Amino acid sequence: MASPLDSATPQIDSLSIRDGLDGLTPSRIMTLYRRAPLLRPVRNPKKVWSMFENASLVLTAWNDGDLVGIARVLTDGVLYSYLCDLAVEPDVQRLGVGKTLISEILERCEGTELLLRDSDISAGYYEYLGFNRVDNAWVMSG
């Protein structure tokens, strides 16, 4: 069965994907997280910036100079990649921005298993993209 990542979705004509922190500021990230909405504690700009500086991979999506999507990944490059965050501006959701970011992650982290945590808000989206829910995970807050 083909993945929705392979199927056609309406696209933004001028979407560009950047690798790294170029063009980002803590304020831009925090605004996008609040608007998406991505349920993350983003009240402290220094902590937000540190989250991104310490990520293995940061991809951003831009439309005519505006930040419209962001993805943050931690990976060992061999077995596992963890998609920490995927946020897309509400105005461009359902236009292929998230799907494009995930496709880029899969390409750059090829050969690893991509894991993520989601909320009830986004569970259907990841299932639609072909992700499988797993029951064998545990979490401990530090």
Backbone as a printed PyTorch tensor [residue, N CA C, xyz], in Angstrom:
tensor([[[ 0.8370, -1.1760,  0.0000],
         [ 0.0000,  0.0000,  0.0000],
         [ 0.8860,  1.2450,  0.0000]],

        [[ 0.5910,  2.1900, -0.8630],
         [ 1.3830,  3.4090, -0.9760],
         [ 1.1170,  4.3250,  0.2180]],

        [[ 2.1370,  5.0090,  0.6340],
         [ 2.0250,  5.9560,  1.7320],
         [ 1.4520,  7.2630,  1.2230]],

        [[ 0.6580,  7.9690,  2.0500],
         [ 0.1940,  9.2940,  1.6580],
         [ 1.3520, 10.2510,  1.3930]],

        [[ 2.5400,  9.9320,  1.9230],
         [ 3.6930, 10.7720,  1.6440],
         [ 4.0490, 10.7330,  0.1680]],

        [[ 3.6350,  9.6610, -0.5330],
         [ 3.9030,  9.5280, -1.9520],
         [ 2.7940, 10.1130, -2.8170]],

        [[ 1.6330, 10.3960, -2.2370],
         [ 0.4800, 10.8390, -3.0240],
         [ 0.4620, 12.3600, -3.1640]],

        [[-0.3140, 12.8050, -4.1350],
         [-0.4140, 14.2320, -4.4050],
         [-1.2550, 14.9290, -3.3380]],

        [[-0.8090, 16.0840, -2.9230],
         [-1.5170, 16.9450, -1.9960],
         [-1.3830, 18.3530, -2.5400]],

        [[-2.4000, 19.1820, -2.3990],
         [-2.2220, 20.5710, -2.8290],
         [-0.9710, 21.1460, -2.1700]],

        [[-0.1730, 21.8360, -2.9280],
         [ 1.0940, 22.3590, -2.4360],
         [ 1.1120, 23.8790, -2.4920]],

        [[ 1.9850, 24.4710, -1.7200],
         [ 2.2600, 25.8940, -1.8080],
         [ 3.3330, 26.0490, -2.8830]],

        [[ 3.0940, 26.9030, -3.8510],
         [ 4.0070, 27.0380, -4.9860],
         [ 5.4120, 27.4840, -4.6020]],

        [[ 5.5300, 28.3760, -3.6390],
         [ 6.8510, 28.9210, -3.3260],
         [ 7.4270, 28.3790, -2.0160]],

        [[ 7.0280, 27.1900, -1.6040],
         [ 7.5290, 26.5940, -0.3680],
         [ 8.9970, 26.2390, -0.5170]],

        [[ 9.8060, 26.6650,  0.4470],
         [11.2110, 26.2640,  0.4600],
         [11.5450, 25.6940,  1.8300]],

        [[12.3950, 24.6760,  1.8340],
         [12.8060, 24.0020,  3.0690],
         [14.2500, 24.3820,  3.3650]],

        [[14.5120, 24.7850,  4.6050],
         [15.8670, 25.1230,  5.0440],
         [16.2920, 24.1570,  6.1390]],

        [[17.5670, 23.8730,  6.1640],
         [18.1770, 23.0150,  7.1800],
         [18.9590, 23.9130,  8.1230]],

        [[18.6720, 23.8500,  9.4160],
         [19.4270, 24.6310, 10.3920],
         [18.6220, 25.7620, 10.9910]],

        [[19.3310, 26.6360, 11.6830],
         [18.7050, 27.6890, 12.4750],
         [18.5910, 29.0180, 11.7370]],

        [[19.0410, 29.0720, 10.4770],
         [19.0180, 30.3100,  9.7040],
         [17.6120, 30.8970,  9.6450]],

        [[17.4770, 32.1580, 10.0430],
         [16.1930, 32.8490,  9.9950],
         [15.3220, 32.6520, 11.2200]],

        [[15.7490, 31.7730, 12.1320],
         [14.9490, 31.5090, 13.3290],
         [15.3520, 32.4190, 14.4820]],

        [[14.3910, 32.7080, 15.3240],
         [14.6190, 33.3550, 16.6100],
         [13.6990, 32.6500, 17.6040]],

        [[14.0150, 32.7360, 18.8790],
         [13.1050, 32.1450, 19.8610],
         [11.6840, 32.6880, 19.7160]],

        [[11.5510, 33.9620, 19.4490],
         [10.2310, 34.5670, 19.3030],
         [ 9.4530, 33.9690, 18.1320]],

        [[10.1150, 33.7730, 16.9940],
         [ 9.4480, 33.1640, 15.8330],
         [ 8.9830, 31.7430, 16.1560]],

        [[ 9.8460, 30.9890, 16.8180],
         [ 9.5020, 29.6110, 17.1790],
         [ 8.3100, 29.5990, 18.1270]],

        [[ 8.3720, 30.4230, 19.1600],
         [ 7.3150, 30.4530, 20.1720],
         [ 5.9750, 30.8770, 19.5650]],

        [[ 6.0080, 31.8250, 18.6650],
         [ 4.7750, 32.2720, 18.0020],
         [ 4.1780, 31.1490, 17.1670]],

        [[ 5.0170, 30.4610, 16.3870],
         [ 4.5200, 29.3580, 15.5710],
         [ 3.9570, 28.2400, 16.4440]],

        [[ 4.6390, 27.9080, 17.5220],
         [ 4.1570, 26.8590, 18.4220],
         [ 2.7850, 27.2020, 19.0070]],

        [[ 2.6060, 28.4660, 19.3700],
         [ 1.3100, 28.8760, 19.9320],
         [ 0.2170, 28.8600, 18.8750]],

        [[ 0.5430, 29.2690, 17.6680],
         [-0.4620, 29.3410, 16.6020],
         [-0.8180, 27.9710, 16.0390]],

        [[ 0.1040, 27.0260, 16.0480],
         [-0.0840, 25.7460, 15.3490],
         [-1.3070, 24.9420, 15.8110]],

        [[-1.7370, 24.7430, 16.9830],
         [-1.0150, 24.8860, 18.2440],
         [-0.1910, 23.6270, 18.5340]],

        [[ 0.9930, 23.8460, 19.0290],
         [ 1.8450, 22.7470, 19.4610],
         [ 1.9600, 22.8680, 20.9720]],

        [[ 1.5030, 21.8760, 21.6670],
         [ 1.4000, 21.9430, 23.1220],
         [ 2.7640, 21.7180, 23.7660]],

        [[ 3.5560, 22.7810, 23.7960],
         [ 4.8820, 22.7280, 24.4020],
         [ 5.0220, 23.9120, 25.3580]],

        [[ 5.7770, 23.7240, 26.4390],
         [ 6.0200, 24.8510, 27.3510],
         [ 7.0510, 25.7940, 26.7240]],

        [[ 6.5790, 26.8430, 26.0960],
         [ 7.4810, 27.7330, 25.3690],
         [ 7.4270, 29.1550, 25.9340]],

        [[ 7.5770, 29.2640, 27.2300],
         [ 7.5440, 30.5740, 27.8630],
         [ 8.9370, 31.1610, 28.0370]],

        [[ 9.9560, 30.3230, 27.9720],
         [11.3190, 30.7690, 28.2350],
         [12.1340, 30.7550, 26.9380]],

        [[12.4070, 31.9380, 26.3720],
         [13.1270, 32.0030, 25.0980],
         [14.4900, 31.3080, 25.1210]],

        [[15.2150, 31.3900, 26.2330],
         [16.5350, 30.7460, 26.3070],
         [16.4080, 29.2310, 26.2150]],

        [[15.4200, 28.6580, 26.8880],
         [15.2100, 27.2100, 26.8260],
         [14.7670, 26.7830, 25.4290]],

        [[13.8910, 27.5710, 24.8160],
         [13.4270, 27.2590, 23.4600],
         [14.6150, 27.2500, 22.5060]],

        [[15.4620, 28.2550, 22.5850],
         [16.6130, 28.3200, 21.6870],
         [17.5630, 27.1450, 21.9470]],

        [[17.7520, 26.7920, 23.1930],
         [18.6090, 25.6530, 23.5380],
         [18.0540, 24.3470, 22.9770]],

        [[16.7210, 24.1950, 22.9930],
         [16.0990, 22.9950, 22.4100],
         [16.5190, 22.8490, 20.9490]],

        [[16.5680, 23.9500, 20.2420],
         [16.8890, 23.9170, 18.8210],
         [18.3840, 23.8270, 18.5690]],

        [[19.1860, 24.4960, 19.3790],
         [20.6350, 24.3930, 19.2220],
         [21.1270, 22.9670, 19.4570]],

        [[20.4580, 22.2360, 20.3350],
         [20.8900, 20.8860, 20.6830],
         [20.2370, 19.7990, 19.8380]],

        [[19.3830, 20.1740, 18.9120],
         [18.7340, 19.1870, 18.0470],
         [19.7290, 18.6560, 17.0150]],

        [[19.5060, 17.4270, 16.5910],
         [20.3270, 16.8250, 15.5360],
         [19.9770, 17.4070, 14.1770]],

        [[18.6960, 17.7190, 13.9950],
         [18.2060, 18.2010, 12.7070],
         [17.0750, 19.1910, 12.9570]],

        [[17.1830, 20.3560, 12.3470],
         [16.1100, 21.3470, 12.3670],
         [15.7960, 21.6800, 10.9200]],

        [[14.5450, 21.4890, 10.5420],
         [14.0840, 21.8540,  9.2110],
         [12.9900, 22.8980,  9.3510]],

        [[13.0460, 23.9160,  8.5020],
         [12.0190, 24.9420,  8.5080],
         [11.4210, 25.0540,  7.1090]],

        [[10.1530, 25.4080,  7.0710],
         [ 9.4360, 25.6290,  5.8110],
         [ 9.0970, 27.1040,  5.7180]],

        [[ 9.3740, 27.6760,  4.5580],
         [ 9.1850, 29.1070,  4.3380],
         [ 8.3300, 29.3210,  3.0990]],

        [[ 7.4410, 30.2880,  3.1810],
         [ 6.6050, 30.6710,  2.0450],
         [ 6.7260, 32.1800,  1.8790]],

        [[ 7.3410, 32.6100,  0.7970],
         [ 7.5390, 34.0490,  0.5320],
         [ 8.1730, 34.7670,  1.7230]],

        [[ 9.1840, 34.1520,  2.3270],
         [ 9.9040, 34.7630,  3.4380],
         [ 9.2580, 34.5980,  4.7960]],

        [[ 8.0920, 33.9710,  4.8620],
         [ 7.4070, 33.7510,  6.1370],
         [ 7.6130, 32.3270,  6.6120]],

        [[ 7.9340, 32.1750,  7.8960],
         [ 8.0530, 30.8530,  8.5010],
         [ 6.6640, 30.2410,  8.6000]],

        [[ 6.4640, 29.0880,  7.9410],
         [ 5.1460, 28.4390,  7.9630],
         [ 5.1890, 27.0380,  8.5620]],

        [[ 6.3900, 26.5100,  8.8240],
         [ 6.4890, 25.1800,  9.4230],
         [ 7.8680, 24.9410,  9.9980]],

        [[ 7.9130, 24.0490, 10.9790],
         [ 9.1910, 23.7250, 11.6160],
         [ 9.1560, 22.2880, 12.1210]],

        [[10.2970, 21.6300, 12.0460],
         [10.4480, 20.2760, 12.5850],
         [11.7810, 20.1990, 13.3210]],

        [[11.7600, 19.5240, 14.4640],
         [12.9630, 19.3530, 15.2880],
         [13.1340, 17.8680, 15.5590]],

        [[14.3460, 17.3360, 15.2780],
         [14.6100, 15.9000, 15.3610],
         [15.8640, 15.6390, 16.1780]],

        [[15.8120, 14.6020, 17.0010],
         [16.9960, 14.0400, 17.6490],
         [17.2180, 12.6720, 17.0270]],

        [[18.4610, 12.3600, 16.6540],
         [18.7270, 11.0710, 16.0260],
         [20.1160, 10.5650, 16.3710]],

        [[20.2510,  9.2280, 16.4040],
         [21.5770,  8.6390, 16.5220],
         [22.1420,  8.3360, 15.1340]],

        [[21.3230,  8.5020, 14.1090],
         [21.7670,  8.2990, 12.7350],
         [21.8850,  6.8500, 12.3130]],

        [[21.5700,  5.9300, 13.2070],
         [21.7330,  4.5100, 12.9170],
         [20.4220,  3.7490, 13.1080]],

        [[19.8750,  3.8110, 14.3040],
         [18.6580,  3.0590, 14.6100],
         [17.4190,  3.9330, 14.7290]],

        [[17.5260,  5.0160, 15.4850],
         [16.3320,  5.7640, 15.8410],
         [16.4550,  7.2530, 15.5550]],

        [[15.3540,  7.8100, 15.1410],
         [15.1950,  9.2600, 15.0310],
         [13.9040,  9.6040, 15.7500]],

        [[13.9540, 10.6540, 16.5310],
         [12.7970, 11.0820, 17.3100],
         [12.3420, 12.4460, 16.8020]],

        [[11.1640, 12.4880, 16.2350],
         [10.5680, 13.7440, 15.7920],
         [ 9.9900, 14.4310, 17.0220]],

        [[10.7390, 15.3750, 17.5540],
         [10.3300, 16.0640, 18.7850],
         [ 9.1600, 16.9830, 18.5330]],

        [[ 9.2350, 17.7410, 17.4360],
         [ 8.2280, 18.7480, 17.1690],
         [ 7.9700, 18.8650, 15.6750]],

        [[ 6.7150, 19.0260, 15.3250],
         [ 6.2970, 19.3790, 13.9700],
         [ 5.1750, 20.3890, 14.1330]],

        [[ 5.3990, 21.6030, 13.6620],
         [ 4.3960, 22.6620, 13.7840],
         [ 4.2090, 23.3320, 12.4320]],

        [[ 2.9530, 23.5640, 12.0730],
         [ 2.6180, 24.2090, 10.8090],
         [ 1.5980, 25.3130, 11.0740]],

        [[ 1.8400, 26.4720, 10.4640],
         [ 0.9080, 27.6020, 10.5650],
         [-0.5020, 27.1540, 10.1830]],

        [[-1.5070, 27.5160, 10.9650],
         [-2.8850, 27.1140, 10.6570],
         [-3.3410, 27.5320,  9.2570]],

        [[-2.8940, 28.6830,  8.7830],
         [-3.3270, 29.1820,  7.4720],
         [-2.8860, 28.2980,  6.3130]],

        [[-1.8470, 27.4830,  6.5250],
         [-1.3420, 26.6420,  5.4330],
         [-1.4300, 25.1510,  5.7600]],

        [[-2.1040, 24.8130,  6.8510],
         [-2.2980, 23.3990,  7.1540],
         [-3.1530, 22.7830,  6.0550]],

        [[-2.8910, 21.5260,  5.7540],
         [-3.5710, 20.7660,  4.6970],
         [-3.1000, 21.1510,  3.2870]],

        [[-1.9620, 21.8740,  3.2280],
         [-1.4030, 22.2300,  1.9260],
         [-0.0620, 21.5420,  1.6710]],

        [[ 0.2640, 20.5410,  2.4750],
         [ 1.4510, 19.7350,  2.2190],
         [ 2.7090, 20.1530,  2.9500]],

        [[ 2.6410, 21.1610,  3.8160],
         [ 3.8300, 21.6300,  4.5220],
         [ 4.3500, 20.5510,  5.4780]],

        [[ 3.4810, 20.0180,  6.3320],
         [ 3.8980, 18.9760,  7.2690],
         [ 4.3800, 17.7350,  6.5530]],

        [[ 3.6650, 17.3540,  5.5210],
         [ 4.0390, 16.1740,  4.7340],
         [ 5.4090, 16.3630,  4.0880]],

        [[ 5.6800, 17.5640,  3.5890],
         [ 6.9810, 17.8560,  2.9890],
         [ 8.0880, 17.7830,  4.0320]],

        [[ 7.8380, 18.3440,  5.2110],
         [ 8.8480, 18.2870,  6.2750],
         [ 9.1360, 16.8410,  6.6860]],

        [[ 8.1040, 16.0390,  6.8440],
         [ 8.3110, 14.6400,  7.2260],
         [ 9.0470, 13.8750,  6.1260]],

        [[ 8.7220, 14.1300,  4.8730],
         [ 9.4460, 13.4830,  3.7660],
         [10.9290, 13.8340,  3.8060]],

        [[11.2410, 15.0930,  4.0920],
         [12.6430, 15.5270,  4.2020],
         [13.3390, 14.8340,  5.3770]],

        [[12.6300, 14.7010,  6.4910],
         [13.2060, 14.0160,  7.6520],
         [13.5110, 12.5630,  7.3020]],

        [[12.5540, 11.8910,  6.6750],
         [12.7590, 10.4890,  6.3080],
         [13.9520, 10.3260,  5.3690]],

        [[14.1350, 11.2740,  4.4710],
         [15.2740, 11.2160,  3.5530],
         [16.5930, 11.4320,  4.2900]],

        [[16.6330, 12.4010,  5.1780],
         [17.8670, 12.7290,  5.8920],
         [18.1920, 11.7310,  7.0010]],

        [[17.1840, 11.0400,  7.4840],
         [17.3790, 10.0550,  8.5560],
         [17.1230,  8.6480,  8.0270]],

        [[17.4130,  8.4510,  6.7650],
         [17.1530,  7.1670,  6.1130],
         [17.8020,  6.0190,  6.8770]],

        [[17.0710,  4.9350,  7.0010],
         [17.5690,  3.7540,  7.6850],
         [17.2640,  3.7260,  9.1680]],

        [[16.7110,  4.8260,  9.6950],
         [16.3450,  4.8460, 11.1120],
         [14.8360,  4.7260, 11.2410]],

        [[14.4100,  4.3010, 12.4140],
         [12.9910,  4.2400, 12.7160],
         [12.5780,  5.5970, 13.2760]],

        [[11.5810,  6.2280, 12.6700],
         [11.1290,  7.5470, 13.1030],
         [10.0350,  7.3980, 14.1500]],

        [[10.3070,  7.9180, 15.3410],
         [ 9.3870,  7.8580, 16.4740],
         [ 8.8910,  9.2560, 16.7890]],

        [[ 7.6960,  9.3350, 17.3730],
         [ 7.1890, 10.6240, 17.8220],
         [ 6.1480, 10.4170, 18.8910]],

        [[ 5.9100, 11.4700, 19.6550],
         [ 4.7980, 11.5220, 20.6000],
         [ 3.8030, 12.5010, 20.0320]],

        [[ 2.5400, 12.1990, 20.1650],
         [ 1.5310, 13.1240, 19.6530],
         [ 0.4870, 13.4020, 20.7180]],

        [[-0.3870, 14.3190, 20.3920],
         [-1.5210, 14.6280, 21.2620],
         [-2.7880, 14.1680, 20.5450]],

        [[-3.8870, 14.2590, 21.2310],
         [-5.1600, 13.9010, 20.6040],
         [-5.4510, 14.7900, 19.3940]],

        [[-4.8930, 15.9970, 19.3920],
         [-5.1080, 16.9300, 18.2830],
         [-4.5470, 16.3710, 16.9770]],

        [[-3.3810, 15.7240, 17.0430],
         [-2.6780, 15.3350, 15.8170],
         [-2.6510, 13.8380, 15.5310]],

        [[-3.2470, 13.0330, 16.3790],
         [-3.1610, 11.5800, 16.2210],
         [-3.6450, 11.1120, 14.8530]],

        [[-4.7520, 11.6240, 14.3850],
         [-5.2890, 11.2220, 13.0880],
         [-4.3830, 11.5990, 11.9380]],

        [[-3.6740, 12.7050, 12.0750],
         [-2.7650, 13.1630, 11.0230],
         [-1.6310, 12.1590, 10.8110]],

        [[-1.0120, 11.7370, 11.8960],
         [ 0.1210, 10.8080, 11.7700],
         [-0.3370,  9.4430, 11.2750]],

        [[-1.5020,  9.0190, 11.6970],
         [-2.0550,  7.7680, 11.1880],
         [-2.2910,  7.8740,  9.6760]],

        [[-2.8240,  8.9990,  9.2380],
         [-3.0560,  9.2460,  7.8130],
         [-1.7560,  9.1490,  7.0110]],

        [[-0.6530,  9.6160,  7.5990],
         [ 0.6360,  9.6050,  6.9070],
         [ 1.2980,  8.2290,  6.8930]],

        [[ 0.7230,  7.2790,  7.6160],
         [ 1.2820,  5.9320,  7.5940],
         [ 2.0430,  5.5290,  8.8370]],

        [[ 2.0520,  6.3750,  9.8640],
         [ 2.6830,  6.0070, 11.1230],
         [ 1.8170,  4.9610, 11.8130]],

        [[ 2.4400,  4.0840, 12.5720],
         [ 1.7360,  3.0600, 13.3350],
         [ 1.8380,  3.3590, 14.8210]],

        [[ 0.7090,  3.2540, 15.5210],
         [ 0.7110,  3.4490, 16.9690],
         [ 1.3830,  2.2490, 17.6350]],

        [[ 2.1820,  2.5120, 18.6570],
         [ 2.8370,  1.4370, 19.4030],
         [ 2.4160,  1.5250, 20.8680]],

        [[ 2.3730,  0.3820, 21.5120],
         [ 1.9830,  0.3410, 22.9160],
         [ 3.1670,  0.1510, 23.8550]],

        [[ 4.3380, -0.1300, 23.3000],
         [ 5.4670, -0.5040, 24.1440],
         [ 6.4030,  0.6750, 24.4130]],

        [[ 5.8500,  1.7600, 24.9000],
         [ 6.6610,  2.9190, 25.2300],
         [ 6.4030,  3.3250, 26.6760]],

        [[ 7.4160,  3.8840, 27.2870],
         [ 7.3230,  4.3620, 28.6570],
         [ 7.9480,  5.7520, 28.7240]],

        [[ 7.4540,  6.5820, 29.6240],
         [ 7.9600,  7.9290, 29.7660],
         [ 8.1770,  8.2110, 31.2510]],

        [[ 9.3090,  8.8470, 31.5470],
         [ 9.5880,  9.3060, 32.9140],
         [10.0360, 10.7570, 32.8200]],

        [[ 9.3590, 11.6270, 33.5110],
         [ 9.7300, 13.0390, 33.5040],
         [10.8530, 13.2730, 34.5060]],

        [[11.7810, 14.0990, 34.0910],
         [12.9320, 14.3990, 34.9440],
         [12.8280, 15.7160, 35.6220]]])
